[in-house]
Amino acid sequence: MNKQKIDILKSLIDAFYEKYKIKIWLAEKIGRRISYIYGKGEGFKIPAVKTYEDDKYVVFIESDKKEVIKESREFIGSLLKGESN
C-alpha cells in the first residue's frame, strides 16, 4: 500500500505544480528525521507549510496564499479517502 500512497502523493505534487507553479515536495519520516522523496518547483523562497502528514509521509508546499494551502489539504484528503496504510 505504501507504493500506491506514494504514487497518489506524487500525482498530487505534479497537479499542484502544474496549476500553481509552487515549490511542493514529499518526504518520508525516518525516526525523527525526514528524507526527501519527490518534488517539483524552484525554491526555498518562503517558509514551507505542511499540508499533509501521516505516520510515514509529509507533504510541504511553499505558499503564502491561504486558498492554495487549503485546496492542497482538501485535495490530498480526497485522494487518500479510504486509503489504508
FIMIKOL-479397 format. One record per residue (C-alpha): residue in one letter; x, y, z. Coordinates in nm, 4 decimals, always signed. Example, Ala and Ser with C-alpha at 12.3 -4.5 7.8 and 13.67 -1.06 7.14 Angstrom:
res:A | c1:+1.2300 | c2:-0.4500 | c3:+0.7800 .
res:S | c1:+1.3670 | c2:-0.1060 | c3:+0.7140 .
END
This chain:
res:M | c1:+0.0000 | c2:+0.0000 | c3:+0.0000 .
res:N | c1:+0.2889 | c2:+0.2418 | c3:+0.0578 .
res:K | c1:+0.3811 | c2:+0.2369 | c3:-0.3136 .
res:Q | c1:+0.0213 | c2:+0.3193 | c3:-0.4005 .
res:K | c1:+0.0164 | c2:+0.6066 | c3:-0.1497 .
res:I | c1:+0.3470 | c2:+0.7421 | c3:-0.2835 .
res:D | c1:+0.2095 | c2:+0.7317 | c3:-0.6390 .
res:I | c1:-0.1039 | c2:+0.9196 | c3:-0.5287 .
res:L | c1:+0.1029 | c2:+1.1831 | c3:-0.3486 .
res:K | c1:+0.3344 | c2:+1.2210 | c3:-0.6497 .
res:S | c1:+0.0320 | c2:+1.2791 | c3:-0.8751 .
res:L | c1:-0.0878 | c2:+1.5472 | c3:-0.6315 .
res:I | c1:+0.2516 | c2:+1.7148 | c3:-0.6454 .
res:D | c1:+0.2503 | c2:+1.7101 | c3:-1.0259 .
res:A | c1:-0.1040 | c2:+1.8528 | c3:-1.0410 .
res:F | c1:-0.0359 | c2:+2.1290 | c3:-0.7917 .
res:Y | c1:+0.2882 | c2:+2.2270 | c3:-0.9589 .
res:E | c1:+0.1155 | c2:+2.2491 | c3:-1.2977 .
res:K | c1:-0.1697 | c2:+2.4574 | c3:-1.1550 .
res:Y | c1:+0.0187 | c2:+2.6941 | c3:-0.9210 .
res:K | c1:+0.3903 | c2:+2.6692 | c3:-1.0161 .
res:I | c1:+0.4815 | c2:+2.6465 | c3:-0.6468 .
res:K | c1:+0.7527 | c2:+2.4505 | c3:-0.4692 .
res:I | c1:+0.5912 | c2:+2.1296 | c3:-0.3415 .
res:W | c1:+0.7552 | c2:+1.8121 | c3:-0.2174 .
res:L | c1:+0.7054 | c2:+1.4772 | c3:-0.0484 .
res:A | c1:+0.9230 | c2:+1.3456 | c3:+0.2329 .
res:E | c1:+0.9333 | c2:+1.0199 | c3:+0.4251 .
res:K | c1:+0.9626 | c2:+1.0140 | c3:+0.8029 .
res:I | c1:+1.2525 | c2:+0.8060 | c3:+0.9266 .
res:G | c1:+1.2541 | c2:+0.8193 | c3:+1.3032 .
res:R | c1:+1.2834 | c2:+1.1865 | c3:+1.3993 .
res:R | c1:+1.4195 | c2:+1.2844 | c3:+1.0585 .
res:I | c1:+1.2547 | c2:+1.3326 | c3:+0.7230 .
res:S | c1:+1.4007 | c2:+1.2343 | c3:+0.3870 .
res:Y | c1:+1.3128 | c2:+1.3980 | c3:+0.0553 .
res:I | c1:+1.1422 | c2:+1.1586 | c3:-0.1889 .
res:Y | c1:+0.9971 | c2:+1.3662 | c3:-0.4718 .
res:G | c1:+0.9151 | c2:+1.7251 | c3:-0.5561 .
res:K | c1:+0.8669 | c2:+1.9988 | c3:-0.8120 .
res:G | c1:+0.9477 | c2:+2.3656 | c3:-0.8308 .
res:E | c1:+1.2258 | c2:+2.6102 | c3:-0.7646 .
res:G | c1:+1.2704 | c2:+2.7371 | c3:-0.4300 .
res:F | c1:+1.3016 | c2:+2.7800 | c3:-0.0669 .
res:K | c1:+1.1996 | c2:+3.1441 | c3:-0.1032 .
res:I | c1:+0.9379 | c2:+3.1451 | c3:+0.1730 .
res:P | c1:+0.8793 | c2:+2.9178 | c3:+0.4737 .
res:A | c1:+0.7296 | c2:+2.5789 | c3:+0.3922 .
res:V | c1:+0.3816 | c2:+2.4803 | c3:+0.5084 .
res:K | c1:+0.2964 | c2:+2.1215 | c3:+0.5977 .
res:T | c1:-0.0217 | c2:+2.0291 | c3:+0.4093 .
res:Y | c1:-0.0300 | c2:+1.6566 | c3:+0.4787 .
res:E | c1:+0.1189 | c2:+1.4278 | c3:+0.7412 .
res:D | c1:+0.0595 | c2:+1.0700 | c3:+0.8454 .
res:D | c1:+0.2752 | c2:+0.8225 | c3:+1.0344 .
res:K | c1:+0.5102 | c2:+0.7769 | c3:+0.7357 .
res:Y | c1:+0.4868 | c2:+1.0730 | c3:+0.4908 .
res:V | c1:+0.4774 | c2:+1.4529 | c3:+0.4867 .
res:V | c1:+0.3909 | c2:+1.6929 | c3:+0.2028 .
res:F | c1:+0.5184 | c2:+2.0512 | c3:+0.2141 .
res:I | c1:+0.4384 | c2:+2.3477 | c3:-0.0083 .
res:E | c1:+0.5774 | c2:+2.6969 | c3:-0.0333 .
res:S | c1:+0.2806 | c2:+2.9306 | c3:-0.0500 .
res:D | c1:+0.1623 | c2:+3.2274 | c3:+0.1463 .
res:K | c1:-0.1831 | c2:+3.2047 | c3:-0.0142 .
res:K | c1:-0.4343 | c2:+3.0559 | c3:+0.2285 .
res:E | c1:-0.6620 | c2:+2.9328 | c3:-0.0510 .
res:V | c1:-0.3752 | c2:+2.7330 | c3:-0.2090 .
res:I | c1:-0.2850 | c2:+2.5762 | c3:+0.1260 .
res:K | c1:-0.6496 | c2:+2.4917 | c3:+0.1959 .
res:E | c1:-0.7004 | c2:+2.3436 | c3:-0.1518 .
res:S | c1:-0.3872 | c2:+2.1313 | c3:-0.1145 .
res:R | c1:-0.5098 | c2:+1.9892 | c3:+0.2165 .
res:E | c1:-0.8573 | c2:+1.9170 | c3:+0.0766 .
res:F | c1:-0.7222 | c2:+1.7618 | c3:-0.2442 .
res:I | c1:-0.4887 | c2:+1.5278 | c3:-0.0564 .
res:G | c1:-0.7697 | c2:+1.4276 | c3:+0.1763 .
res:S | c1:-0.9991 | c2:+1.3466 | c3:-0.1146 .
res:L | c1:-0.7304 | c2:+1.1445 | c3:-0.2942 .
res:L | c1:-0.6454 | c2:+0.9407 | c3:+0.0130 .
res:K | c1:-1.0006 | c2:+0.8891 | c3:+0.1366 .
res:G | c1:-1.0430 | c2:+0.5225 | c3:+0.2109 .
res:E | c1:-0.6712 | c2:+0.4556 | c3:+0.1641 .
res:S | c1:-0.5245 | c2:+0.2319 | c3:+0.4328 .
res:N | c1:-0.1592 | c2:+0.2265 | c3:+0.5331 .
END
